[in-house]
Amino acid sequence: MSNEQSDDLMSVISEVFAPLEVSRDSTFDDLTADSVSLLRLMVAIQSKFDVDLDVVDMFTVGNVGELIDLVEGRMAHRGVAST
C-alpha cells in the first residue's frame, strides 16, 4: 500500500472516531469503540478501498496498526500494487 493509501486509511479511521486522536498504537478500547462504530469503520473501509472485511475481523484486531496491516494484506492478496 502506498503512503498515500495508508494516509487515506488512517483518515477514514480518524473520521469514524473523531474527535479522538488516532494513532497506529491506538487500541479500540482507547477509542471507546463499540459494535456500531466498528461496523461503521468496516463499511467505510470496504467502500473506500474495495477490500473484503468480515465482522469478526473488526473484533479480533488489537489496535489500529493491526487493522491497517490486515487491510494492506487483503489488498496485496487481491493484487493491488504497492507503490
N, C-alpha and C positions, 0 to 999 in steps of 0.2 A: 504494500500500500504506500502510495506516495505521501510525503509530508503534508501536502495539501489535503489529501483524503483523510489522513489522521487528524488534522486540524478540524476538518469538517465533521468528523465523527465526534470529536471532543465538543464541538459546538452544539451538536444535536443533544448530546448527553447533558451539557450545561444548561441548555434551554429547558429540558424536561425538569431539571432540579433547581432552576432559578428560584430565588435569588442566592442560593447557597453556592459557595465556591467549590468547584470540582477539580480534582487532580487525578492523575493515574493511580495514586495511592488511596484515594477516597474509597471507603467501603460503602456499601449500600445502606448499612446501618447508620454510618456517619451522615448520610444524605437523607435519613429518615424515610427511606424507600418503603413503599407498601406495594401490595399486589397491583393496584391500579397504576401507580407511577411506573412500575416495572413493565407492565403491559403497554403503557403509552410509549415508553422508551423502545420496546421491542418493535412496535408498529412504526415508529419514526425511523428507526434504523433500517427496517425492511424496505420502507418506502424510499428513503434517500439513497440507499446503497444496493438495493435489489439483491439482498442476501437472505438466505433462509435461516431463521432462528426459531427455536421452539420455546414454549413457556418454561419448560424445565431448564433450558439454558440460562434463562434470566434469574432463576433461583439457585443455580449452582455456581455461578461465578462469584468469586470472593470480593472483587473490587473492580473499579473502572478499568484498570490496566488489563486485568484478565478478560474483561468484556471486549476491549479493543483488540487484544490478541486473538480472541475467538473469532471476531468479525473478520480480521485480517486473514486468518486461516481459512475461513469459509470462502472468502473472496478469492484467495490464491487457489483453493481447491477447484473452484468453478472456472478458473482460467483468467482471472482479471490480472493484468500485467502490473507488477510492482515497479514503479518508476521513481 
